[in-house]
Amino acid sequence: MARQTSGTTREVFSSRFAFIAAAIGMAVGTGNIWRFPRDVGAGGGGVFIIALVLANLVWAVPLLMAESLLGSRSRLGTIGAFRDFMGRKFAWMGGFMAVVTMGILFYYTVICGWAIRYFVYAVSGKFSSGVGREQTQRLWDNFVESPAQTILFHVIAAFLVGFVVIRGLKGGLEKVLNITVPMLFVVLVLLAIRAMTLSGAGEGLRYLFVPDWSRMLDGEMWLGAFVQMAFSTGAGWGLYLTYSVYMRKKEDFALNAGIVVAGNHLASLLAGIAVICTVFAVQSPHYAQEAVSAGDQGLMFVYLAALFGQIPGGTWFFGPLFFLVLVLAGLSSLIAMMELAVRNVIDLGIKRRKAVVAIVLVTLVGGIPSALDLDVLTNQDNVWGVGLLISGLFAAIAMMRYGLERARRALDHSSDFKVGAWWKVLIGLFPLMFAVVFGWFMYLSVTNDSQTWYDPFQTFSIGTMLLQWTLLFVVMLLLNNLFSRRISRGPLTTDGDEPASPAHQGEEV
């Protein structure tokens, strides 16, 4: 057995509930609340939900199981896990995954700052009965055009998350998430019930759930479902891998992954009901269609904000409650993202307190461009959101190099729910699924923007994605040997270039 260093000394979750609460909190974010309602309506209602469920089953569940094996057996963050599962030449893959998620962390902290600001607006009565869309549009414009405000709330969000993460697993993450995640679901249920009791809510339910079967073979709809799934469940981010480092020795990998995906999907459905039913109940169908087409920020901070004053109890109760949900969802995801970054720094031999301070400072600096310019935020969302697909591919490749049957036996050994050949088939097909989804995305991007798709300075162009991904690939490859040497040794670490052998790892691994 390889010698373990202080870098691998770890806490463990005190219970299965604590692990699942943290993992669901990781998955449920602002995208469930503002991206899902918009995408499901634009994607054909019930047809999109069917596509999303299928994407969760064939992509998210097997990938989360792979991540849980990477984290729980290596007891290291993303960089160390890839080094030990694939060999020392592949630590860069874990570095790529970590930086992609940190890229999201930077701008996501800004978005969480928006949610905090609007929660303050709501509790101070900004969305009263006399406030219409023009006023909420002006309020939004004034806010995002004020660098002092956007940076201030970006800082507040980063400090709040840092305050939790610096306290470690038991004293910080677990204590906070055991309260906030159940609270998140309670509030979502209240909001969904209230929305369904509004006169005219039935139109919103039809918009959400009645399938438009003509969209069933629409490639763009399927692409949207897979991208929403990747962004929403956290599969491929390395977040589930990171939390699995603190997993107890005996856990049900398969059932845990299924519960997390189901919990995340339930949160999306509740948020969709709350948002869409409210919009359709309070205003005309034309207004509702205009609202859901207004983009993420427009739907939440302009159109929906203008409706709370028209709902009984909306100004003093349901408005603040809604933005509280947005804050809780954002913070629970941010905690996981920051812990991923901190875990990798700890693996380099740095104490948690110093690691958290360093990551908070990097987050503050990295998020400032997005706080100052919405175009930068949109660009980063596009680049790193799609980059998650590549990170997911790396996790599947790690399982293939490790050995699919060996990985399946390791998962099955710790699972009450039997992990059969279906998992090997889905992970084995993952590169093909990636090629189809990623290739279709590239095709649509080129055909929809034939004049500037190659321009690296366009916000949504393939050119800007390829440039930023290439730079990241190059930097991670250059740092690979340094990572391999400096990352702490874990239970699977070997001194050679190959991953640990079956004899080294034992049947349980």
N, C-alpha and C positions, 0 to 999 in steps of 0.2 A: 504493500500500500504506500502511495506517495505521501511524503510528509506534508501535513497541513500547516499553514502559517496562520498568524493572527488575522490575516485578511479574510480567512474563511470561517472564523469564529462567528457564530450566528445565533440569532434568536429564532424562534419558531412561532407560528400562529398558535394561540392558546386553544383554538377549537376549529372544527370544520366550518361552523357558522362564520367565524371571524375571517377565514380565508375566502369563503364564497362572498361575503359582504364586501370585502376589499376588491375582489375580482369583478363583481358586478359594478361596484363604484368606478373601477377602472374603465369598464366598457360603456357605462351610461354617461354620456356627456352632452354638451350643448347640441351636437349633431342630431341626437335623438329628438330634441325638442324643436329645433327649427329646420333641420335639413330633411328629416323623415317626412313630416307633413307635406312639405313642398314636393318632394320627390315622388311620394306615393300618389299624389293627385296628378302630377304631370305624367306619371308612368302608367296610367291606366287603372288606378284604384286597386281592386282585388287582384288583378293580374300581376301588378308590381309586388304585392304582398306574397303571392305564390312564388314568384321568382326570388324574392328575398329569403323566404323560408328554405328554398332549394339551395341557394347560395350558402346559407348558414350551415346546412347539413353536409354539403360536399366540400366546402372550403373552410369555414370558420371552426367547426367542431374538431375535425382531424388536425387542423393546424394548431389550435389551442392545446390539444393533447401532446403534439410534438413539442411545443414550447414548455409544457409542464415537465416533460422528460428532460429536456435540455437544462432547465433550471434546477429541478429537484435532485438530479444525479450529479451535476457538476458542482453545485453549491456556489456558483460564481455568476456574475452578471453576463451580459450578452457576449462580450469579448472573450472572457475566459471559457464560457460554455462552448462557443464555436471552436476555440483552440483545442479543447479537450475532447470534443466529440468528433472533430474532423481532422485534427492534426495541426501542428504549429504553423503551417503555411496558410491557414484559413482563419486566423484571428481577425483579419481585416473584414470578414463578412459580419462578425459581431460588431465591429466598429462602425461599419456602414449602417447597420440596423440602429445602433445607438444614436448616431448623428442624425439620421432621418427623423427619429422620434424627438430628438432635441430641437430640430428645425421646427417641428410642430409645437413643441413646448414654448418656444419664443413667442410665436404669434398667438397661441392659445391663451397665454397669460394676458395678453391684451384684450382678447375677447371676454375672458373671465372678468377683467376690469370693467368692461362695458356692462356686464350683468350686475356687478356690484353697484355701479353708478345708477343703473335703472332701478335697482331695488331701493336705493336711497330716494330716487325721484318718487317711486310709488308710495313709500311710507310717508313721504312729506306731502302727499296729496296732489302731485303734478297732473295726474290723469283723472281729473274731476269731470263732472257731467258736461261742462261747457267746452271741453277740449276736443277738437276734431283733428282730422288727418293733417291739415295744414299746420296746425300748432305742433303736433308731434314730429312732423317733418322738420320744422324749424328747430325744435329742441334737439333732434338728432344731428342736424347740420351744425348747429352751434357747438355741440359737444365734440364731434369728431374733428372739427376745424380748430379746436382749442388744444394745442400741444400740452399746455400745462395740465389740463384735465385728463387727457388720454394717458399721458405718462404717469401722472399721480396715481390713477387707478390701476395701471399696469404694475406699478411699484407695490401698491397695497396687496394685489393678488399674489405677487411673487413672495412678499414677506409673510402673508398668511400661510401659504403652502410651505415655505421654508421653516416656519415656526413649528408646523406639524412634523415635517420630515426630520428635523434636527433632533427630535425627541426619540427617534428610533421606532422599532416595530410596536412593542407593547405600550410604551408611554405616549406614542404619537399616532401612527397610522391606525393601529387597531382600535384604540380608544375613540378616535374621532369617527372612523368609518363605521364602527358598530352602531353609532347613533345616527349619523347623517344619511347613510344609505337606506335604512328602514324609514326614516323621516321623509326621504325623497319619494318613496313609493306611496306612503300615506298621503302626502300632498298631491301627488299625481292622480291618485284615485279620487280624492275630493274634487279636484279640478275637472276630471273627466265626468264625474257624476253631475256636477253643477252644469257643465256644458250640455250634457244630454237632456237636462230638464228645461233648457231654454226653448221657447217657441221657435220652431223652424230648424231645430237641430237635426231633424231627420234628413234634410237636404245635405247637410255636412256628412252624415253617416253614409249616405248613398255615394257621395263623391269619394269617400275614403274606401269603401268596401265593395261596391258593385263593380264586377270585373268588366273591363272593356276588352272583350276577347279578340278584337281586331289587332291588339297590340302584342298578342302572345308570341308572334314570330318577329317582333321588332327588336333588332339587334341593339339599338340604342337604349331601349328599355332594359334589356338584360344587362348591358354594360352598367347602367345606372344602379341596378340592384346589386351587382357585385362590388362596385365602388362604395356604395352606401354600407354594404355589409363589412367590407374591409375597414372602413373608417369608423364604423359604429361599434363593432364587437371588440376591437383591439387585437384581432388576429394578425400576427405578423409584425406587430409593433415592438415586441420584446418585453412588453409590460407584464404579460402573464408569465413569461419566463422569469422575470425579476421577482414577482411575488412567489413563484414556485421555489425559489431559493430558500424561502422561509416556511416551506410546506413541511408538515409533520411526516415522519417516516412512512406511515401507512395512510395513504389517501386514495380515494377512488378517482383516478384520472379521467375516466370516460364520463362518469356521472357528473363530476364537478364541471367539466367543460360543457356538458349539455345544460346543466342548471344555469351557468353563466350566460350562455347564448339565449336560452329561453327567457331569463330575467331581463336581459338587454332588449329582446324583442317585445316583451310585455311593456317595458318602459316606453318604447317607441310607439306602440299602439295606444297606450294611455295618453301620451303627449299629443299624438295625432288627433285623437278624439277631442281632447281639451281645446286644441288650437283651431282645428277645422270647424268643429261644431259651433264654436263661439263666433267665428268669422261669418259663417253662413246664417246663423240664427239672428245676429244683430243687424246685418246689412243685406243688401240685395245680392243676388247671384253674380251680377256684374262686378260689384265691389269685391266679393269674395274671390272671384277669378283673378281680379287685378291684384289682390293682396297676396295670393299664393304664387303669383308670377313675379313678385317684387324682389325676389332674392332673399337670402337668409336674414340680413340686417333689416331690410325693408319690412318683411313680414312681422318680425318680432318687435322692433323698436319704433316703427312708424304706424303700420296698419293696426296691429293688435293692441298696441298701447292706446290708440285712439278709441278703442271699443270698451275699455274697462269702465269708463264713466257712464256708458249706456246700459250696463248690466247692474241689476240690483245687488248691492254689496261689492261691486267691482272696484270702486275707488278705495275703500278702506280695508277690504279683505282679500278679494280674489286677485286684484292687481298685484299687491305686495306678495301674495302667496305664489303667484306665477313666477315673478322674478326671483323669489327665494329658491324655487325649484331650479331655475337657470343657474343661480349661484352655486347651489349644492352640487349640481351635475358637473359644472365646470371645475370646481375645486376638487371633487373626488377623482376626476381624470387627471388633473394637474398633479395631484399627490403621487399618482402612479408614475407619471412621466418624470417628475423630479427624482423619485426614488430610483428609477432606472439609471439616470445619469449619476446619481450619488453612489449607487452600488458599484458601478464600473470604476469610479474614482477610489472608493474604499478598497477595491481589489488591487489597486496600484500601491497599497500600503499606507494610505492616508486615513487618518481618523475621521469618523463620521462628522463631527462638528466642523472641522476644516473643510471637508468635502462639501457639506451643505452650503457653507458660506461662499465657497468658490462657485458652485453651480448657481446659487441665487444671483451672484454678481454677473456671471456670464449670461444668465437669463434676462436680467435687467438690460444689459447692453444689447444682447441679441434681439430683444423685442422692441427696442426704440424705433427702428425703421418702420415696423408695422404699426406702431402707435402713432407715428407721424403721417403715414400715407396709406390710405386704404388700398391703393393699387399694389403696393409692396405686400401687404397682408394677403391680398387675393392671389398674387403670384406665388407666395410661399405656401399657401393652402393648396394650390394646384400642384406645385412641384413635389412637395413632400407627401401630400395625400396620395398621389399616384405612385410615389416612391415606395409606399407601404407594400404595394404589390410585389416589388422586387425583394423587399425584406422577407415577405412571406415565402417567396420562392427559395430564398437562402435557407430558411428553416426546414423546408421540405428536402432540399439537397442534403442538409446535415443528416436527416434521418436515412436517406438513401446510402450515404457514405458509411454511416454507422452500421447499417444493415437493417432492412425493414422488418425481417422476421425477428431479429434480436430486439429491436425496438418494440415490436408488438408484444413479445413475451414480457418485456420489462413493464409495459403499460398494463398488461393483463395480470401480472403478478400482484399489483397493488390495487386492482379494480374489482369490485363486486360485480359490476356490470361487465360482462365478458367482452373483451376486445378481439374480434374475429378478423378474418381475412379482409373484411370490408375496409378496415383502416389502411392496410397495406395497399389495397387497390387504389383508394382515393389519394393517398400520398404519392403513390407511384404515378398516378395520372396528373399530379399537380403541375409538372412542367408543361403538359399539354394544355391544361386549363388556363395556366398563366399565359401561354402563347396566344390562345384564342382571345382572352379578355384584353391583354395588353396590345395584341396586334389589331384588334377591332378598335380600341381606343386610338391608336396611332392613325389608322385609316380614316376614322371620323374626323380627327383633328386636321389631317391634311386636306380632306375633301371640303370641310367646312371653312377652311382658311387657306385656300390654295396660293394666295399671294404672299403671305407673310409667315407661314408655318415654320420656316427655317430661321426666322429672325430671333436671335437670343435675347433681344431687348423688348419683345412683345410680351404682355402680361400672361397670355394663355398659350403661347406658341410651344410647339414641340422643341424648337430650338433652345428656348430658355431652360426647359427640363433637361435636355441632353447636355447642355453646357454645365449646369449645376451638378448633375449626377456624375458626369465625367470628372469634374474637379474633385468630387468627393471620393470616387473610386481611386484616383491617382494618389490622393493624400493618404487614404487608408492603406493602400498597397505599400507606400513608402514607410508607413509606421508599423507595418505588420510585425517585423522582427522585434522592434522595441516592445510592442504589446505582448508578444509571446514570451519575452524574457521577464518583463516587469510585473505582469499580472500574477497574483498569488497562486500558489499551488492548491489544487482541490483534490478530492478523493479519486478523480480519474486522471490526474495529470501524469504524463510520462515525460521522459527526457528526450525521446526521439521525435521524428517528424510525423509519425503515424499516430492515429487515435489509439486509445487504450485497447488492448486485445481482450477477447472474451474471458481468457483466463485471469487477466488482471482485474476485470470488472465483476466477474461472478454472474450467476444466472439472474439475480435480481435486477441487474443494471441493463 
